[in-house]
Amino acid sequence: MNAEHLRAFFWLHWRLRVNRLKRGGIGNMVVLALLAAGAVILAGLLFVIFFLIAFHELGDAAPAIIMFVWDGLILGFLMFWMIGIVTDLQRAEAISLEKFLHLPVSLAGVFLLNYLSSLLSFTLILFVPAMAGLSLGLLLARGPEMLLLAPLVVAFLFMVTAVTYQFRGWLASLMVNKRRRRTIIVVVTMVFILVFQLPNLLNVFRPWDAQRDKVTQLSKDYADLDRALKEKEITWEEHQRKRKELSEGYKAKNEERNRELFQNAEWTARIVNLALPPGWLAWGALGAAEGNGHFALLAVLGMGLLGAASLRRAYRTTLRLYTGQFTAGQKKPQDPRTATPSDVERQAAGVSETPGAPPVVYGGLVEKQLPWMSEHVSAIAVAGLRSLTRAPEVKMLLLTPVFLLVIFGATFLRGSSDMHLMVRPLVAAGVIAMILFSFIQLVGNQFGFDRSGFRVFVLGPAPRRDILIGKNLAIAPLAFIMSLLMIVFVQIVYPMRLDHLVSVLPMMVSMYLLFCLMGNCLSILAPMPIAAGTLKPSNSRMLPILLNFAFLLAMPVALSPALLPLGLEVWFEAETLPVCLVLSVAECAGLVFLYRWIVGWQGVWLQSSEQRILEIVAAKAE
């Protein structure tokens, strides 16, 4: 690749980014510009902060302290970096290589340009100045031996970005199979989320409780001395002497314990940093601080070789992907029009997935008729439910109860068991609201996930109110099952009275109906196109984003009427009567009729706005 080609590719890359920003609208460009300016300012502040910390605090610090500081900075960097990986699991090339396979240019040069383009990320903008400030401060504070920090940081960043680029390329090769792609997205996201919950799992075991117990024992000993002095069992001089002995003894034991903890932590950190490649930066910084420069040079060499091997592997994988080696020899999907009965039985979902062909229904769930519902409502509801259960993004949402149990389970289990009986139904209602909160993207943007399929509703004869009802019913089984699981958990931890437990069920229905009415309004007013296989809006404008934010703020207020029965029972102090149960059932019945009346007006609103919605949600997702 010569200089002219390189200039052309840089210009093309820049043009693609500018066009993408223009399609988002002026408001989107302004907000992105403000965010970019804020990121630059924050990066400058981090540079100054870490420089001052290194220059004033780490000049005479022990080498182990320097290692711990670098470990903390590396952990923060990796956490933000992994969030970026989850956000875009399948690598999106800045310039598609298949567009240049017929041109007389070096594919290695295009690949390298794409790799360099992937370095422009929010995480690097924040953490590279912080690492530079820490390195410069240590250099000025400790001397020339810290010059090795510069190649250490460069090698570390090269290793992490190259391994990540290889990882994304490997995922792209696996995701050629659409079924496998769904599984990979769910599994990788679940693993990353569970990794982020490790600090909360550590909070369950609370290894620092031993130190807290010692503080509590010291307070008890002080109290015993004060009681003995008050009852004149000891004199004032004896009280002061024993109090001083207790304080000095506790201080000596605490210092010894802290010394042992520090030594154990240093030994553990040394082993972990040496065993794991991301820790080689901190290990090399420790060696430089101790005067062992060869440790730092070995770390630079190891990270450089690992990064180079990953980048070479990524290039080979990319070439194989774009030359069709991952799809060559694969069995072609069978035409559903020639499928035999045995082929039909093997359909996992009852719907054909032949690329380029319209979905062919072979019976099953999508032919079910819901009781008391019209044919249109039943068809939309069951088809929508089937589509949701097959979508990878919804599968990730179904993991919400597991994550909620991990996050809040420890708090519930360690909380006070003597919670008032009237507060326990309120905890259950809060759990239901949290489950509904996790469905905001689905209910508040119901048509965005249809994309071009929204034309079916526009051209179909179904009344628009039936479309909204069917959409709401499609999500109801998922929301109710998840809510019931969390209610069972709350009942196990904080047992409710039988009437309160039963009243939670109509309360759950009432909250869901109110939630759906709000979601219908937001879906009509601020639809956003969603990229296939993700929950990420594409080409979104500022007004829909602001409306979604307002929806989040208004959600607690909108759901609060469902808590009126419990509030009235507390107000009238009728704790021995099932007031909450009776009023919850009555309120639920009233909300059902109110929902059917309001959704009719929303159907008229949808019919008047469907052309605008179609233009938005059918936009090509990038």
N, C-alpha and C positions, 0 to 999 in steps of 0.2 A: 504494500500500500504506500503510494507516494504522498507528497505533501498536498497535492491538489485533491486527491481522494479524501485525505484526512479532513481538510477544510470543508469539503462537501458533506461528509458525514456529521461533522460538528454542526454545520448549518441545518441539516435535516433534523438532527436531534433537538436543536433549539426551536425549530419551527413547529415540531410536533408538540412540544411543551407549551408554546405560546398558543397554538390553536386549541389545545385542551383547556387552557385557562379561559380563553375567549368564549368557548361554548358554555362555560359555567355562568356567564353573565358578569356584569360590572360589579355587582355586590359581592359575588364570590371572589373576584380578583382583589377587591379592596380588603376583604377579610383575610385572604391568604397573604396579602402583602403585610398586613398588620401582624399576623402570626409569624411571618418570616422575620420581621423587624424585632418582634418580641424574643424570638429564638436567638437572634444574633446578640441582643442585649443581655439575655440570660447567659449565653455562652461567655461573653466578656466578663460578667460578674463571677462566674465560676472560675475563670482563669485567675482573676484577682484574689478570690477567696482561697483557692488552693495554693497560690503563690505565697500569700501571707502566712498560711498555716505552715507550709514547708520552711519558709525563711525564718519565722519567729519561734516556732514550736518544735520543729524536727531537727534543728541544727545539732543539738546535743542529745537527742533521743536515742534510745537503744535501737539497734538494727531491727529487732523484732517489731518495734512500734512502726517503723517504716513499712515493713512487710504487711502489717495489719491494715495500714492506711491504703496501701495499694490493693489489698484484697477487697476492702470495702468499695473502692472505686471500680474495681473489675466486676464485682457482683452487681453493682448498680448498672454498669454498662451492659452486662449480659442480660439483665432483667428487661431493660428497655429494648435491647436488640431482639430478644425472643418475642416480645410483643409485636415488633415489626414483622417477624417471620410468620406469626399466626395471622396477622392482618392480611398477608398476601402469601398464602402457602405455595401456590403455583407461580413460578417465576414468570414475570411478564417482561419480555425483552424490549428494550428501548427501540431497537431496530431489528425487525424480524430477519433472520438469516436466510430464510427461504426466498426473500425478495432479491437476494444478491447471488444466488447459486449460479445464475446464468451470466453474471458480469465478470469482467477480468479484474477483479479485486481480490485481495487477500482476505479469506474468511477468518483467519486468525486475527487480523487487524480489526474486523468488525466485532468479533467476539470480545477482544480486549476493550474496545470502545464501550460495548454493552456492560462489561464488568466495571469499568471506571464510572459509567453512569449510575450503576447501582450503589456507588459509594456516597452519592448525594442523599443523605437521610437525616432525619431529625436527631437520631441518636448520636451520629458522628458529629453533627454540628454542636451538640451540647458537651459531649465527653472529650473530644479531642482537645479543645482549649483547656479543660480541667486537667487532663493528663499533662499537657504542655506546661501549664502553670506549676503543677506539682514538681515536674522534672526540673524546671528552671529554678524554682525556689530551693530544691535540694542541692542543685549544682552550686548556687551562690552561698548556701549555708554550710555545706560539708566539703566542698572542694572538687578538684578535677576528676576524682574517681567516679563521680556521679554522671560524667559525660556519657557513660554507657547506657543511661536511661533513654536517650534519644533513639538509638537503634532498637532498643527493647520495645519501646512503644510502637515504632513503625512496624517491626516484625509481628507484634501482637495484633495490630489492626489488620495487617495483611493476612495473617493466619485466619482470623475470625471471619473476615469478609470472603476469603477464598473458600473456606469450608462451607460457609452459608450459601455461596453461589453454587457449589457442587451439590449441596443438599437440595436446593430448589430445582436444579436441573434433574437430579435423580427423581424427585417427586413428579416433575413434568413428564418424565418418561413413563412412570408408573400410571399417571393419570390419563394416559391415552385411552385406557379402558374406563368408560364412564362409571360403571358399577364400582370398580376398584377406587376410582377417584372419590366417590362419596365416602367409602369406608376410610380412606386415608385422611380426608379432611376431618372426620369425626374423631378418629383415634389420635391424630397429632394434636388437635385442639384440646382434647380431654387430657392428654399427657401434660401439655404445657400448663393448663389450668391447675391440675393437681400439684405440679411442681411449685407453682406460685402459692399454693396453700400449705406448703411445708412449714413456714413460720407459724401458721395458726395451729398446725398439729403439734409443733413444739410447745405452744402455749397450753395445750391440753395436759402435757406432762409436767410443765412448770418446774424445771430443775432448780430454779432460784428460790423455791419455797423453803429449802433448808435454811438459807440465810435469813429469810423472813421469820422463820420459827425461832432462830436465835435472838433476833431483835425483840420478838414477843416475850421470850423467856427473860431477857434483860429487863424489860419493862415490869414484868411480874416481880423480879427480885427487887427492883426499886420500890415497888408498891409494898412489898413485905417489910422493907426497911422503914418506909414512912409509917406503916401501921405500928411497927414495933416502937418507933420513936413516939408516936402519938399515945400509945398505951404505957409509955415510960418503962419499957422493957430494956431499952438501951439509952445511953446518954447521947447528947448532941455530938460530942467528939467521936464516940464509937460509930454513930450514924454516918458522919462525914468520912471517917476512915474506911469503913466497909463499902460505902458508896464509891469512894475513889478506887479501892481494890477491885470492885466489880467492873468499873469503867476501864481501868487499865488492863485487867484480864481479858475483857471482851475485845478491847482494841488490839491487844497482842495476838489473840486467836484470829481476829479478823484479818490482820496483816499477814499472818502465816497462811491463812486460807487463800487470800488473794494472791500471795506469792506462788502457792501451789497451782492455783487456777491459771495464772499467767504462764507458768512453765508448761503445764499440760496443753494449754491453748497454743503456745509457740511450737511445741513438738508436733502437735496435730496439724497445725497449719503448714509446717515445713513438709510433712509427709504428703499432705493433700496437694500442696502446690507442686511438689516434685512429681506426683503421680498423674495429675491432670494437666493437659497442655494449657488451658486458660490461666493456670496458676504460675506458669513459667515466667511471666512478667514480674510478679511479686517475688518469686524465687530469685530471679536475676537481680532485682533491686536489693534484696537482702544480701546477696553476695557482693554487690558493689559497695553497699554500706559497710560490710565487714572487711573490705579490702581484697576480696577474692574475685577479681575481675574475670577469671576464666569461667566462673559460674554464669555470669551475665553473657559471655560470648557463646557458651554452650546453649543457653536459652535462646539467643538470637538465631543461632544456626538451626536449632530444632524447630522453632516456629517458622523460620523461612523455608526450610525443606518441607514441612507439613503444608504450608500455604501453597508452595509451588506444585507439590504433588496433587493437591486438591484442585487447583486451577487447571492443571493439565487434564485431570480426570473429568472435570466439568466440560472442557472443550471437546473431548472425545465423546462424551455423552450427548452434548448438543449437536455435534455432527451426525451422530447415529440417529438422533431424534428427527432432525430435519431432512435426512436422506431416507427416511421411512424404514429403518432397520428394526424399529420397535413394533411396527405394524405389519411388516412383511411376513407372510406365511400364516397370519391369523385367520381363523375360520370366519367367513363372511356371515353376517347375521341373516337368519332365514326370513324369507318374505312371508309375512303373516297371511297373505292371500293363499299361499300353498301349504300352510301349516296343517299337520295332521292332528287328530284328537290327542295323541300322546304328547305332541309338542305343546298343545294348548294346556294340558295338565301341568306341564313343567314351567309354565309362566309363573314367576314368583308373585306377581301382583295382579295378574289377570289382564294386563295391558301390554301390548307389544311395544318394544323400544327400538324398532328399526329406524336408524337415522334416515331422515329425509322423507319418511312415510308418515301419514297421519296415524294417530294411535288407534289401534283396533281392539275393541273391548271383547273379552271372552267370558263375560259374566263375573260373578263374585260380588264383591262389596258394592261396586258401582251400580248394580241392578236392584239394590235394596230400596224398599219403600218405607219411609219413616211414618209412624202412626200420627194421625191428626195433622199431617203436613201435605201440602199440594205436591203434585208431581214435579213441578219446577224446583220447589224448595228441596225436595228429597234428592233430586239429581245433582243440584249444586252442592248440597251439604256432603253427600257421600263421595262425590268426585273430588271435592275440595279436601276432605279428610284423607282420602287415598293419596292425593298429591302431597299433602303435608307429611304424612308418614314415610314417604319415599324421599323427601328432600333432606339433604345432609345438614342444612342449617337448622331445620326443626329437630333433627336427631340430637344436635348439640343442645338445643333448648330443653330437650327431655332429660338431659343430665342435670338440670337445675336442682332437683331435690337432693341429689347426691352432694352437690357443692354446698347447698344450703345447710345440709346436715353437718358437713365438715366445718363450715364457717361458724354456724351458730349453735351447733350441737354441743360443743364444749361449754359455751356460755350457759346454755340451758341446764346441762348436767351439773355444772358447778354452782348454779344459782341457788337461791334460797328455796327450800321445799315448802315453806309455810306461806306461799303466795296466797293472797286473799281469793276466795272463790269467785268473786265478781270480776276479778282482774283476768282470770284464766280464759274466759271466752274472748276477752279483748286481745289476748295473745294469739288465739286461734284466728281471729279476724285479721290481725296484722300479718300473720303467715299467709293467709289467702291473698291479701293485698300485694304481698311480695311476689307471689306466684303470678298474679295478673300483671305485675310490673314487668316480669320477664317476657310477657307476650305483647308488649307495647309495639314492637316493630311489626308484628304480624297483624294485629288488630288495627293499629293506626295507619297502616299502609297496605290494606288488603288487595288493592288492585295493582300495586307496584310489582307484586310477585307474579301476576298473570302475564306481564309484558305484552307481547303481541297477541297472546290468547285472549286478551280483553275484548278483541273484536267479536268473539263468540257471544259475549253478553250484549254488545252494541247491536249486532245483527239479529240476535235471537228474539223470540216472541215472549220471553219470560218477563213478567212484571218486575219493575225495578225493586220494589219492596221485597219480592221473593229472592232476588239476588242478594240483598243485604241480609235477609234472614238466613239464607243458605250459607253465606259466608260466616256468619256468627255461629251457626250450629256446627260448622266444620271444625272450628277451633274448640268448641265447648268440651268434647270428650277429653282432649289433651289437658285443658286447664282444670277440669274437674278431677281427673285421676291424680294429677300432681298435687292439687289442693288436698284431696282426701288423704294422700300419703303423709303430707305434713301435719294434717289434723290428727291422724293416728299417733304420730310421733309426739305432738304436744300433749295428747291425752295420756300417753305413757309416762311422760315426764311430770306433767302437772294435771292430774286427773280432775276433770270437770264433773259437775253434777249431771245426772242423766238428762234433765230437761235442757240444760245449757248445751250439752253435747248434741242433742237433737236439733236445737235451735240454730246451731252453727250451719246446718245443711241448707235451710231456706235462706239464711243470711249469705251463704256462698252464692246461691243463685241470684239473689238481689244484687250483690256486688258485681257479678258477671254481667247482668243486664245493663246496669249503669255504665260499666266499663265498655260494653259494646256500643251503646248509644254515643258515647264520646268518640270511640274509635271510628264509627261510621262517619261522623262529622269530619274528623281529621282526614280520613281516607278520601273523602270527596273534595275537601278544601285544599289539601296539600299532598297530593300524590307524588311519589318519587320513584323513578325507575331503579330497579334492583338488578345487579349483575347476577347471572345464573350461578347457582351453587353457593351464594354468599348472602349475608345480611347487609352488605355494603351498598349504599346508594351510589349511583353513577350519574355524573353531570347534575348533581343536586344544586339548587339555588338557595340563596340565603333565606327567603321568606318561608319556604317549607321547613327549613331547619329551625327557624325561630318559632314557628307554630308547633313543631314537635316539642321544643323545649317548654313552651307554654303549656302544652298538654301534660308534660311531666309534673309541672308545678300545680296544675289544677286537679290532677288525679286524686290526691287525698281528700280534697274538698268534695269532689264528685261522688266518692265512695262513702263519705261520712253518713248520708241518710240511712244506710244499711245498719248502722250502729244505734239508731234511735230506740229500737225495742230494749236493748240492754241499758241504755241511758235512762229510759223511763222506769225500768224496774229498779234501778238504783235511786232514782229521784223519789219514787213513792215508797222506798224502803220495803218493797214486797219480796224479800228474799226467800220467803217460804212458799210463794205461789209461782207457778210457771208463767209469769207475765211475759218474760222475754220470748218464750216458745210460741205463745198464742199470737203475740204482736208480730213476731218474725214471719210466721206463716201468713198472717193477714197482709203484711207489707209485701211479701213475695208475690202473693196473688195480685195485689194492686199494681205492682211493678210489671207483671206480665201483661196486663191489659194496657198499662201506660206505654210499654215498649211497643206493642202491636200498633198503637195509635201513632206514636212518634215515628216509627220506622216507615209508616206510610208516607208521611211528609218528607222523610229523608229519601224515599224512593223517587218522589217527584223532583227533589233537588238533584239526585243522581242522574235522572233522565235529562235534565237541562244542562248538566255539566259533563256528560259522558264523552262528547267529542273532544273537549279540552283534556280530559283524563287520558283518552286514547292517544292523543298526540304526545303526552308526557311519558306514559309508561311504556309505549311501544318504541321509544327511542333506543337506539342500539347501545347496549352497555359495553363499556371498554374495560 
